[in-house]
């Protein structure tokens, strides 16, 4: 299978400047990076193609030979990169001081070595609806690695010290040659540490860290909902090689409430009301998150009717706007009546028979007509 044209791969013309070639390569490297396309073999192939094309076209001598003789003029001068790390190490100047570390979770460089960001950790926190609505300050316990006090993080037994890695000379990096191209990669013996521990600490077994549970204060903003994720920057696992620490992600769960249901920033209260209060009208006391309030139920209120109390809901954590409290009226029918109540209701029922409202009268007539039409007599 013949190779694709290098200019075509980078999407530039044969007259493209060095800057245009570098800019195009940066965009392709981000687009097809294996971390952004897990399991996509085609993206991996395109990623390596772009690296090979840039390796040739960014070199004035190689580009000249390629322009004159095509691929035959640069055979053996291709990159031969094994992975993305090799490519970034080889072209670190174009990627500009750890730009890809920020894209793909790395930690940049320190002392000439590539350092990694610490792992993130997760903590679950359960709140009441009142706590979620008002915001709360809580002490949480984070399981993470802490520097071993016995060896002070060195990983070496007391009285001994780590020795310099002889493979990389303490740099944490080794240089491998691919034809005329020299590629810098992570040292396989010390894994980028630049040192070796011959006599490990008995407590941390040479790791330099011990698992502990650490207590920290976290501020949960007002208005968080069930499933909200709060990031606590830099409170995750420490970097294994001096890079930045990871983050702690606090996942909030909000307990169901006995009275209120939540819909976004709004609250719903299903309030039982006596049928006499609904018919005659009344002022009743209702609960809110801020305390009891009075609600005027108008005469003739129907079952399921909703009254809205503005600003008595929950604050939106982004806009700061407060939602409303929706009070849905549930009219209660008494299960037991005393003799006096029963007499009054029978009297009311007799009045209903003689003083039928126009709407009810029309409905009752429709029922009577239906029975007459379907009568078998």
N, C-alpha and C positions, 0 to 999 in steps of 0.2 A: 504493500500500500504506500503510495507516494505521500510525502509530507506536504502539508498546507503551506502556502506562502506566508512568510513571517509578517509582512505588512498587512496582509489580509487578516491574520490572527489578531493583531493589535488594532485593526480597524483604522489604519492611518495610510496616507499616501506615501509614495517613494520619496517625495520632497519634504516629508515631515521633519520638523526640528527635533533636537534631543529632548526639549521640554515637552513637546507634543507626544513623543514616544513614551516618555516617563509617565506623563499624566494618564495616557490611555492604559498603560500597564497597571498603574495603581488601581484604577477603576475595575479592571478585569480581575485583579487579584482579590479584591474585596468581594466581588460578585460571585466568584467561583471557589472561594476558600472552602476547604473540606469541612470546617467547623460550622459553616452556614448551610452546607448541603450534605448532611450525614447520610451515608449510604448511596449517594449519587455518583456512580463511577464516571458518568459523562462529564460532570462538573470537575472531578479530579483530573481527568484527561485534559480538559480545557485550561485548568489552572496550571498544569505543568507545561502545556503548549505555550501559554502566554509567558511563562518564566523563561523558556528556551528562546522564544522570539526576542524577548527583551535582552537576554544575555548576549545575543548576537548583534542586534541593532543598536544597542547602547555603546558598543565598542567600535570606534571609528575604523580600525583596521579590519575587523571581522565584517562590518557592514559593507565596506568597500569590496571585499572578496565576494560577499553574498550578492551584491548588486551586479558584479561582473560574471560570476559563475553559478549563481544559485546555490542550492544546498550542497552541491559538489565542492564548492569553494570553502565550506566551513564544516565538512564532515569531520567528526571527532572533536569538534569544538562546542557541541551541544552541552547542555547543563548536566544531564544525568542525575538530577536531584532525586533523592529517595523520598522525601516528604516535605510538608509545608515548613517545618522548622528549618530544614536545610536552605530552602529558598529565602526565608526571611533573614537568616543569618548572613547569607551571601550578599543580599541586596539591602542590608540594613540602612545604608545611606539614603536610598530612595524612599524607604518607608518612614524615615524621619522620627527617630527618637521614641520608639515604642508605640507608634500609632496603631499597629495591629494588636498590641497588647490590650489596648482599650476596647478594640472591637471584639476580640476573642478570648478575653478573660485572663490574659497574662498579667504580669506585674511589672513589666519594664525591665530595665537593666540596672545593676548595681556593681560598681567596681569591675566593669567589663563583663560581668556574668548576667545571664538572663535569670530573672527572679520571678517567682510565681505568687499570685494572689492566694491568700488563705481561703479555705472552703467556707461556704455559707452554712449557717445552722438555723434550725426552726424551733420555735417555742409556741405552744398553744395557750391561749388565755381566754377564760370564760367570764363574761360580764352580765350583769342584770340589764334590763332595758333602761332603768334609771341611770346606771353608770355609763352606758353607751350614749345616752342622750346628752348627759352633762359633761362627759369627758372625765378621765380619771388618771391619777398618778399611781402606778403600781410597781412593786418590787417583784421582779421575775428571776427565775433561776435558769441559767444557760449552761448546758453541758458542752464544754469545750476543752481544748488542750491549753495548759498553762506551763510556763517555763519551769523545768525541774529545779527545785531548790537545792537538791543535793549536789548537782554538778553545775548549777547556775546556767543551765541551758547548753552547756558544751557537749553533753553526751558522753564525756569521758569520765572514768572513775577518778575520785579525789586523789590528787597527787600526780595524775597523769594529764597529758594534753593531747588533743587531736594532732595527727601528723599530716604534713602536706601530701596531697595525692601526687604520686610520682608519674602517673600517666599524663596528667595535664599540667603538672608543675604548679598546682594551686589555682589555676585560672578557671577551672570548671568547664573549659571548652577545649576541644581538640580540633586540629585542622586535617581534613581529608582531601586527597587530591583526586580529581576526576579529569584525567587527561591534562590539559593545560589549566583547568579551572581548580582553584583551591577553595574548599568549602569548610566553614567552621561549624561544628556541631557540639552538642552537649557531651561531656566526658562520660563514657559508659561505665567507668569504674566508680566514680564518686557521685554520679548523677547530677553534676553541676555544682556540688558543694565545694569543690576545691580542696577538700580535706578527707582524711580517713581516720576512723576511730579504732585503734588496735585493742584498747582495754576499756570496754564500755561501762558506763555507770550502771550499778546493779538495780537502781530504782526505776530508771526510765529505759534501761536496756539500750542505751546509745542514741535514743531518739531525741533527747534534750527536752522533751515535753511529757507531761503527765495529764491524764484526763481528770478534770475536776468539774464541780458545779459552782458557777460563779453567780452571785447575786448582783443585779444592776437595776437602776430605776428607769422606768419607761413611761413616757407621757402619751396617753391615748387621747386623740383629739375628740371633741364633742361631735356626735352625729354618726360615729362609725356604725356600720351595719354588719350583720352576720356574714362571715367570710372575708371581711376586710383584712388586708395585709399591711402591717406597719413595719417599715425598715428601720433598724437601729444600726447606723453606719459604724463599721469598724469593730463590731462586737462579736464577730464570728471567730472561726479558727485562725490562729496565727499562721503566717506564711512559713513554709518549711525552710526557706532560704533567704530570709531578710526582706521579703517583699511586703506589700500592704496586707493587713488582716482582712478576712472576709466580713460579711455582714450577718446580722441576726435578723431573721424575719419572724415577726410576731403575728400569728394568725388568730383573729378574734372570732369567738363564737358568742352569740347573744342568746340568753335563755328565753324561752317562751314566757309571756306575761299572763297573769291570771285575768286581767281586765282588758288590756289593750292588744290590738293586732296592728302590725306595722306594714305599711305599703310605701316604700321609699321614705320621703320625709313626712308623710302623713300618718296619723294614728286613727284607728277605728275603735269606737266604744259602742258595744251593743247594750243599750240601757233599757232595763225593764221598767214599764210605766203602767200603772193601774188603768183599767179601761175608763174609769170615771175621770181620771186626770186627763186622759186623751180626749174624752168627749167634752168636758167642761173647761179644759185649760188649767194649767197649774205652773207654779214655779218650783222646780225641783233642784236638789243639790247633786252635782255630778263630780267624779274624781278627774283630775288632770295630773300630769307629771309635776306641775308646780304646786299642787294642793287643790282643795275643793273649790268649786265655783258654782254659781247659780245659773240655771238654764230655764228660760221661759218656754213652756210647751203651750202652743196655741190651741184654742178650742177646736175640736174636730180633727185633731191630728190622726193620721191613718197609720196602720201597721207598716213598719219598714221605712217610714219617712225619716229623712236625714236632716239634722241641724248641724251647721258648720260653725266652729269656733276658730277664727283666724289666729294664726301664730301660736297655737297651743299644741303643735306637733313637734317634730324633731328638726334640729338644725342641719342643713346640708353642709358637710365638712369642707366642700370646695367653694361654694358661693357664700356661705354664712346665712343664707335665707332660711327662715323657719317655716315648716309646713303647718297644716291645719289639723284640728281634731274633728273628726266626723262622728257625730253621735246618732246612731241608728236606733229608732224607737221600736222596742218590742212590747206590744200590748199584752198584758197578762190577764187571763181569764181565771177567776177564783175557782178552786176545786171544791171548796166547801162554803156554804152560806148559812148564816144564822137565820132564824125565822123572820126577823124584821127585814133583812136584806132580800130574802126570797119574796116576801110580800111586795116590796118596792119594785123588784124586777118584774114580777107578774103584772103589776099595775103598768109598768113601762111597756111591757109586751102588748097589753091591751090597747094602750095608746098608739103603739106602732101599727096595730091592725086598722085603727080608725083614721089615723093621720099619716098616711103613707106618702113619702116624698115622691115627686114626679119621676125621678130616675128609677126608684125601687118599684113604683107602680107600673111603669112600662115593662120592667123586667119580669114582674109577677104575671102580667098579662101575657107575655110571650110564653111563659111556662104553661099557663092555662090553655092557650091556643095549641101548644105542642101536644098536650095530653088529649085535647078534644080531637085533633087531627089523627092521632094514632090510636084512638079508642076503637075497640073491636065491636062495641055495642051498635 
